[in-house]
Amino acid sequence: MSAITASHLYKIFGRRPERGVAALKAGASRDDLREDGLTPAVIDAGFEVQPGEIFVVMGLSGSGKSTLIRMVNGLLEPTAGDLLIGDRNITHLSPQDLRRVRRDKISMVFQHFALLPHRSVGENAAYALEIQGISRSEREQRAEKALSMVGLGGWGSSMPGELSGGMRQRVGLARALASGTDVMLMDEAFSALDPLIRREMQDQLIELQQELDKTILFITHDLNEAMRLGDRIAMMRDGRIEQIGTAEQILNDPANNYVAEFVQDVDRTRVLTAANVMEPPVAVLGADQGPQSAHKLMRENQTSTVLVLARNRTLRGIAREDEVARAVRAGSASLPMIPAAEVGMVRQDDLLVDLFTIATRHSLLVVTDERDRVVGLIPRVTLLAALGNGGSDDGGSVPQPDEQLQTEGGV
């Protein structure tokens, strides 16, 4: 079951907004409705958020993303369509039941912290638990645990005014975590922070998600933030969802010209991972085979390099054409190879930008999974091609081929 499901969702502001839904379905434009005194904020939106997923809604100001999240938390009632939290359709709940869903199922992290200035950090972190009717001792314990998770252990007795902006946002995050809800909504949660603190908060959220596996609906206008955080991203424009997909899908297969223009300046090397560009390891040899087998495999696959793997598919080494040919001519039964410790090894989830330094020493990178099993290869030329498509997202410069990938080095 999806954690959040939106189906044919509309939100139109103005008198008798239902007539705007009918007009839009009949082909009217947003401008047509404005001339009639109506403002369509969300138009025929549909999406599903899976349990444990970070689903990012990305759009510029006026795209409808903030209206969308306010419908998800029940602060705005949809003009038309259905919105489910788990199996509960919140568009048809009584006010009392809706408050119960918001209290027990959904927590919110706001852009401007929304802390109570007259309450301590610990009391702010425990506030949602107080609303839920949790006993004081339990909510203090849970609040302190949540504060520790966001790096604020021991700050519970401090007042919000004593904290920096980044620390106050951590209190807001701790409050959402302490509530223990299934779904977390984050509305431009980091956009009020300085760039360095913002990056730290993104790192914090990624680390917490790996541990807690929450369902997170994250709203942002920052494309690089969306690409960094989102398991999937919904691109919005003028109230409509233009495309839903992974960062890789949106970068490599934009749904239309708007999306293509939007992502054209994204630094792909800071979004794509080794898994996105690796090639399958077709020339693979068992560790107990000799030079003759390696030479035959090289000829059949027209390659100058073969991987030597153990039975569990971990790398034993790499055999190269020149050394193998010499061993065949010498009648040697021992396969010459470069041991795994001297090979350029990377993880499949490593960002491309982090591979360049390794590629200065190795012309071929071997990609492994979390169990050290070989899953692919990245020739240096493939990394260069990805580099050619990248820009820079933080004002710094991405290394150029002539300054970082110029040496052939080893394997």
N, C-alpha and C positions, 0 to 999 in steps of 0.2 A: 504494500500500500504506500502511495506517495505521502510525504509529510505535508506538502502544500499542493493543491490543485486549483488552478484558475481556468475557467472555461467560458469563452465568449464574454469577457468582462468589459463592461462599459462604465465610465463615470463622466457624467455631463452636468455642469453647473448652470443654473438658471431656472426660470419658471417652466414647469411642465417638461422636465428633461426627457421624459419617455418619447416625446415627439422627435427629439433629436436622434435617439437610437433608430427609430424607424426611418428617418431621413438619411442617416449614414448607411444603413443597410440598403437603401434605395439608390445609393451612389452619390449622395451629397458630400461636399468637402467641408473641412473645418471652417473655412472662410464663409461658406454658405450659412453654417449654423451661427457664426458670430454675428452676421447681419440680422439674424433672427433673435438675437439676445441670448444665445446659448454658447457655453464654452466647453467643448469636448476635451477632457483631460486624458482619458484612457479610452481607447477604441478597440474593441474586439480582441482583447488580450487573452492569450491562452498559453499556459506553461505548467509544468510539473516539477517540483523539487523533491528529490529522493532523500530518504533518511541518511544522515551523515554527510550530505553534500553541501559545499559552499556554492550557492547559486547567486551570481552577481547580476544585478540589473544596472546597465550602463547607459547613460544618456546625458545630453547637454541640458542646460537650464530650460525648463518648459517642455521637456520631452514626456513628462507624465510619470516619471519614476517615483517621486515622492508621494504623489497621489496613489499610486499602485500600492506602496508599502502601507499607507494609511488604511487602505481597504483590507489588507491582509491582517492588520491588528485590530480591525473592527472600529477604528475611529471614524471612518467614512463608510457609508452604506453604498454599495454598487447601484448604479441606475438599472443595470441589467446584467445577467450572467450569474454564474455560480462560483463560489470560493469555498474550498474545503480545507480545513486543518485536520489532517488525518481523515477520519470518516465523518466528521461533523461539518455540515454545510452552514457556515456562519451567516450566510445571507438570509437564513430563515429562522434564526434564533430569537428568542425573546431577549429584551435588554438584560434581564437577570442572568440568563444562560450565557449570553455573550460576555458579560463581565466575568463569569466563571471560567470561560475558555481563555480569556485574556490573562486572567490571574494564574491559571494552572498550566496552560499549554504554551504561552508565548511570553518571551522577555524581550526588552528593547534596549538598545544602546544608542543614545542620541548624539547628534553632532556637537552640541554645546553642553555636554556633560550632564545637565539637568540634576545636579546634586542639590540637596537641601543644606543651605549654608549654616543653619543653626544646629545641625546634627553632626556628630563626629563621623569620621571616615567609616568606622565599623558600623555605626547606626545607618549610614547611607547604604552600605553594602548589604545590610540585613533588612532594608526597608520592604522589599517585595515579600520577604518571609513574614514580616509583621502583618502585612495586608492579608496573607494567606492564613493567619491565625496560628502560626508556629510559636511554640513556647520560647520565652526569652533565652533560656540556656541553650536550646538547640539552634536558634537563629544566630546567636553569638558565635557558636562553634562553627556553623556552616559559613558564616561571613568571614571569620578569620581564615578558614581553609581557602576560601575563594580569593581573599586578599593575598595569601601566600602564593597561590597559583599565578597571580599576575605580578609578582615581585614586590608586593607591598606588605609582607609579613612584618608585624610590629608597629604598623602605622595606624592601627585601629582607633586609638585615642586622639589622634590629631584631627584638626578641623580642616575642611576643604580649602579655606583661604590660605593655609600654610603650604599647600601643594602646588607644584608646577602644573601647566596644562596637560602634559603627558601623564603625570601621576593622577590627575583628576579623571582623565579618560580611562585609566586603569581601574579606578574605583567604579566607574560606570560599567566597565566590563565585568568586574568582580560581582557587582550587584546582579547582573544578568546571569552569571554562572551560579551564584548562590541560590537563585530562585529554583534551580533544578528543572526548568522547563525543557520540553522536547525541541522547541523552535526558538532560535534567536534572530531578531530582526535588527539590522545595523544600518541606520539611515545617515549616510555621509559621516560615519563615525570618526574618521581620522582626518577629515578635510580641514578642520580648524587648527591642526597641529603644524608645527614647523616641519620641513622636509625630513630632517634627520630623525626627529621623534616619530614622525609618521611611519618611516621605514621600520623603526624599532617596534612600533605597535603592530605593523603587518607581520613582522617576524614572530611577535608574541602570539598573534592569532593563529598563525600556521602551526606553531608548536602546541598550542592548546588544542587545536582541532585534531592533531595526531593523537593526542592523549584522550580526549573526551568524545570525539566523533559526534559532535552536535550537528543539527540541521540549521544552516545559516543562510538567511536571505540578506544579501549585502548590497546596499545602494551606493553608487559612486558616479561622479562625472569624470573621474580620472581613468583614462584608458589603460595606462601602465599598471595602476593598482588593480583594475579589473583583471587584466591578463595575469598578474602575479598571484592573485588570491583565488580566482574562480575555477572550480571544477568545470562549470559551464557558465556561459555569459549570454544574457539577453540584451541585444542592442535595441534601444528605443529611439524613435524620432516622431515628433508631433503626435504623441499619444499611442502610436502603434509599435508593436514589436517587429523589427525588421529582420532579425535573425537570432536564432538560439544555437549555440554550439560551443565546443571547447575552444580554447585560445588558438590552437593549431588550426581547427576548422575555419574559424573566422579569418585568420591571417591568410591561409592558403586557398580558401574557397569562399570568398565573400559573396553574400546573396545578391547584392546589387551594387550599383555605382556609389551609393551613399556609404555603405559599409566599406567598400574598397578605398574610397578617399579618406575615410575616417582612420583606417589602420595603416595607411601607406607610410607614415613616418615612424611606426613602432619599431623599436630595436628588436628584431627577431631573435638575436642571439641571447637576449635576456628573457625570452618567453619560451622558445623551443628548447627541448632537451635532447640528450644524446639519442634517446629512443625515437625521436621524431625524424632523425636523419640517417640513422644507422642502416647498413646493408646486411642481409642475412649471411651468416658464415657458411658458404657453400662448400669450400674446400677444407674438410675436417678429417683428421687422421687420428686413429687410436694410438695411445701411448706405447703399445707393444709392437707397432709396425715399423718397418725399416725404410732405408733410402729408396729401394725399388718401388715400393708402394707410394711413397711420397712423390717420386718423379713421375709415375704414371698418373697420379691425381692432378699434378700440376699441368700435364699435357692435356688431359681431358677437360679441365676447367679453364685452360689458358690463363693461368695465374702464376705469379712468381713467388707466392707465399701460401703456406698451408698452416692451419692451426692444429696443434697437437693437444688433444683433450684426454683427461682421465674418464673413467666410466661414469662419473657423476657430472660430467660436462664442465668441470673446472679446468682452467688452462694449465697445461704442463709446460708449454713453450711454443715457439714459432719456428718453423723450418723454412729456409730461404733457398731459392733456386740454385745459386752458385755453389753453396756448401753441399746441397743434396747431390748435384751433378758430380762434384769431386768425389763424394763418398761412393757413388755408383761406379765411377771409373776405377776407383781403388778397390772395389769389391768389398767394401766395408758393410758389416751387418748392423752397425750402430747408426742411428739417425742423428745427424748433427742438428742442433736447434738452439735458439736463444731461449734461456730459461724464463719462466713467467715473471720472476722478480725484476727482469730487465726490460719488460714489455710495458708499453703505455696502456694502463688499465683505467677505465672510467666506469661509473655507475650509469645505468640507463636513465635515471632521473636527474643527472647532472645537467645544469644549464650549459648551452654552447659557449657562452662567454667565459665559463670557467675552464674550458678545454684548451684554450689557446696556448697557455704556458706549457702544458704537457705536450702539445703538438710541436713546440719548438725542438723537442728532443726526440720525437717519435713520428715517423711518417705515416704510421698506421696505429689507430687506437682500437683497443679491444673493449667491447661493452659487456658488462656483466650485470646480473640481477642481484637482489639482496642476499642470495645464497651463494654468490660468487660463480654462478653458472654463466657460461658465455652465451650471449643472446644476439650479438651482432658485431659489426666492424664499422669504423669510420675512417676511410682514407683521408689524408690531409686535403686532397683536392675537394672533397665533399665539404669539409669544414670551411675551406676558402670560399666555396660557392655560397654557403649560408652567411658568411661574413659579408659578402658583397651585397646581400639584401638587407643588412641591418643598419640602423641609425643609432642614436644615443638617447636614452630616456632621462638622463640626469645631468646633462650639461657636460659630461666628460666625453672623452674620445674613445671610441672602440679601436683596439689595435689594428693596424693595417698590415697587409700581407708582407710588405717589404721590411717592416720593423719587427715583426714578431714570428712569422712563419717562414723565415728565409732559409734556415738551416735544415738540411736533410736529416742530420742526426742518425738515430738508430731506427728500430722498427716502430 
